């Protein structure tokens, strides 16, 4: 069982997924109002109540991180991957900047999921460094 999350000042999205030969299947997902929880631990405890064991987790956080610790920009939440792993019995926990996590997800997106929002204008010298 895999756990993924997007932690932000307004909302936190969490999902449990199972990996199999055909890919990943979402088992449960939930949206939370982040401000309703004093800590991420309290929110995660609510989400994981009566759930099967999680083997790995990755949380995209709105703020800087070194992969092991993070302080969210718009919340007083301070996260430590090792502490989360111990508290919730998750062998592998990783923290990632939310923008970096979204960019990494693009590698898995298929071409039909992309669309042009607005056609740009070619600028001949736009990339020229001065």
Secondary structure, DSSP 8 states (H G I E B T S, - for coil): -EEEEEE-SSEEEEEEEEEETTEEEEEEEEEEEGGG-SSHHHHHHHHHTT----SEEEEEESS-B-SSEEE-SSSS-EEEHHHHHHHHT-SEEEEEEHHHHHHHHGGG--GGG---SS-----TTTT---
